[in-house]
Each structure stands twice: as structure tokens, then as C-alpha cells.
Amino acid sequence: MTLLSVENVGFSYRSGKPVLEDISFTVPRGANVGLVGESGSGKSTLLRLLLGLDSPQKGRILFDGAPLEARSSGYMRSYRKRVQAVFQDPYSSLDPSHRILRIITEPLRALKIPGDHRQMATKAITAVGLAPDSLERYPHQFSGGQRQRIAIARAIVARPDLVLADEAVSALDLSTRIRVVDLFEEISEAMTMVFVSHDMGVVAALCDQIVVLDKGRIVEAGLTNDILRAPKHPYTQSLLASIPRMPAGS
Ligand SMILES: Nc1ncnc2c1ncn2[C@@H]1O[C@H](COP(=O)(O)OP(=O)(O)OP(=O)(O)O)[C@@H](O)[C@H]1O
């Protein structure tokens, strides 16, 4: 069943030329879809539309069969309960003056989700491989990779239907990145994810489907295995050629 459907979407920022043109793809429930493309290809803009931060001027986005009504505050309230995001920078996205417990339970309060928030936070922090006593500590007491784990715990604590990840491992060093990719792989088995990255290697490792963007258009889309085996578009071929080889044993 389709959870997210992007239909002929076009978008331009106020003054400029189109940044996205005729974008169509679907995200089946339970799938991991990677949006990949070089800097400036329109990935972040597309993610903004998926988050409801902007609305497309052309086409439409359907979530669970109904149009995403970015301008309706009532709709967005319920949409935010079902969709969470993880961003690139684990340093700026965590408030340094708050304990991890407060950071992770923030979506539960914002969304007025009832229940034992501490227990839910304990479950989420354990799911990302950190000890429950981490909840009593502050962001500066953790490494970059651990902070990104905390950001992931915050994204999954409200059990969203969809997680949108924007360059969520790009800022991490190689070995930390591999561990966080492994973590995403584990948690993504239980949910639907759209994973935005310029790094084809990361997307190939995590996603069962790939959508390749170039200058605001989809140049190739399909199952990861098919694209890896026989990339059709020269742009995809060059992205694949740019995957760095992982050092042995890392
Ligand atoms: N707020 C904005 N106003 C005007 N133009 C913008 C704005 N944000 C992005 N753009 C332009 O839209 C195009 C797509 O940018 P976008 O950030 O979506 O690409 P991207 O693939 O996510 O790149 P990166 O990986 O560098 O973030 C670029 O040409 C960019 O200059």
C-alpha cells in the first residue's frame, strides 16, 4: 500500500526559475526510499515540501491517500504526529541546556501524546543503542554519532508512520557513519523512511528504492538492486562511480 505519493510536483522559490519539475514517485508503506542527487539538485526543497514547510505550485502530494494540506494548521497538526524528521547536524538540533530526557520527550509533549513519557523515552534511547541513564545527561556529554542517535530516538519516540532523514549521516566521520547507517537499517525495518542524501553509497546501503534527481528533475528511479546493477542514466553512472570504497575491516 502506498503511504506517500508525489504527483507531477513542480516548485520554484519566489523569484527564480523552477527548482523542481514534474516530480513523481511513490513510497510504499514499510519501504525505504532514497532521494539522491548532487548539491543543488533540489533534494532539500523536495524534503521541505514533504514536511509541509512549502507547497508545490504544480501537482500534489498525497499522504495516506489524502492531499498534504500544508496551509491548513489543523491538517498539519495531525500530519506532524505521523511524520518526523532527522536533520544533518546533530549539534545544532539538540538544545544544549536540556537533559536528553526532555529533548527526546519533546515531540510527545508537543503532540500531546498521552502515556508515560519517561518509559517511552527509555524505549527509544535503548532502541538506538544508548544506555537508559543517558536520559539524565546533556548533549555536550555525547559524541557526534551519539548525538545523532539521540536525534533519531527523538524522531522515533512518537512512533511516526514516516521518518524523513535529510543528510542524516553526512556530518559524521566514516566509522561513526557506518554505525549510524547500521542503526537506520535496523529501525527502518519497522517503519517507512525517505532518506535524502548526496551520498549514493549511503542510500544504496539503506534503501530498497532510489530516486535520482538532477537539476530538479528525476533522471532515474527504481529498485536499488536494478539501479546498482545497470544504471541507465550517465548521471547515475557518475554518482555510482563516486561511491568511496569503505576501508577493509571498518
Ligand atoms: N530559499 C531559497 N530561495 C531561493 N532559491 C533557493 C532556496 N533554497 C534553495 N534554492 C535553490 O534551489 C535549488 C535547489 O536547492 P536544494 O537546497 O533543494 O538542493 P539540494 O540538492 O538539497 O542541495 P544541497 O545538497 O547542497 O543541500 C538550488 O539552485 C538553490 O540555489
The ligand as an SDF file (V2000), in Angstrom:
LIG
                    3D

 31 33  0  0  0  0  0  0  0  0999 V2000
   15.2830   29.6710   -0.0340 N   0  0  0  0  0  0  0  0  0  0  0  0
   15.6630   29.6290   -1.3190 C   0  0  0  0  0  0  0  0  0  0  0  0
   15.4130   30.6600   -2.1520 N   0  0  0  0  0  0  0  0  0  0  0  0
   15.7810   30.6420   -3.4460 C   0  0  0  0  0  0  0  0  0  0  0  0
   16.4180   29.6000   -4.0290 N   0  0  0  0  0  0  0  0  0  0  0  0
   16.7050   28.5310   -3.2620 C   0  0  0  0  0  0  0  0  0  0  0  0
   16.3350   28.4840   -1.8610 C   0  0  0  0  0  0  0  0  0  0  0  0
   16.7490   27.2910   -1.3630 N   0  0  0  0  0  0  0  0  0  0  0  0
   17.3450   26.6370   -2.3820 C   0  0  0  0  0  0  0  0  0  0  0  0
   17.3040   27.3640   -3.5180 N   0  0  0  0  0  0  0  0  0  0  0  0
   17.8210   26.9410   -4.8460 C   0  0  0  0  0  0  0  0  0  0  0  0
   17.1150   25.7890   -5.2360 O   0  0  0  0  0  0  0  0  0  0  0  0
   17.9890   24.8700   -5.8880 C   0  0  0  0  0  0  0  0  0  0  0  0
   17.9000   23.5140   -5.1840 C   0  0  0  0  0  0  0  0  0  0  0  0
   18.4290   23.6350   -3.8550 O   0  0  0  0  0  0  0  0  0  0  0  0
   18.2890   22.4810   -2.7680 P   0  0  0  0  0  0  0  0  0  0  0  0
   18.8520   23.0070   -1.4980 O   0  0  0  0  0  0  0  0  0  0  0  0
   16.9090   21.9640   -2.7720 O   0  0  0  0  0  0  0  0  0  0  0  0
   19.2490   21.3760   -3.4010 O   0  0  0  0  0  0  0  0  0  0  0  0
   19.9550   20.1450   -2.6770 P   0  0  0  0  0  0  0  0  0  0  0  0
   20.0100   19.0740   -3.6970 O   0  0  0  0  0  0  0  0  0  0  0  0
   19.2950   19.8610   -1.4080 O   0  0  0  0  0  0  0  0  0  0  0  0
   21.3990   20.7090   -2.4200 O   0  0  0  0  0  0  0  0  0  0  0  0
   22.3390   20.5300   -1.1170 P   0  0  0  0  0  0  0  0  0  0  0  0
   22.7000   19.0620   -1.0920 O   0  0  0  0  0  0  0  0  0  0  0  0
   23.5000   21.4190   -1.4120 O   0  0  0  0  0  0  0  0  0  0  0  0
   21.5130   20.9890    0.0470 O   0  0  0  0  0  0  0  0  0  0  0  0
   19.3740   25.4830   -5.8670 C   0  0  0  0  0  0  0  0  0  0  0  0
   19.5960   26.0840   -7.1310 O   0  0  0  0  0  0  0  0  0  0  0  0
   19.2790   26.5350   -4.7840 C   0  0  0  0  0  0  0  0  0  0  0  0
   20.1130   27.6190   -5.0740 O   0  0  0  0  0  0  0  0  0  0  0  0
  1  2  1  0
  2  3  1  0
  2  7  2  0
  3  4  2  0
  4  5  1  0
  5  6  2  0
  6  7  1  0
  6 10  1  0
  7  8  1  0
  8  9  2  0
  9 10  1  0
 10 11  1  0
 11 12  1  0
 11 30  1  0
 12 13  1  0
 13 14  1  0
 13 28  1  0
 14 15  1  0
 15 16  1  0
 16 17  2  0
 16 18  1  0
 16 19  1  0
 19 20  1  0
 20 21  2  0
 20 22  1  0
 20 23  1  0
 23 24  1  0
 24 25  2  0
 24 26  1  0
 24 27  1  0
 28 29  1  0
 28 30  1  0
 30 31  1  0
M  END
$$$$
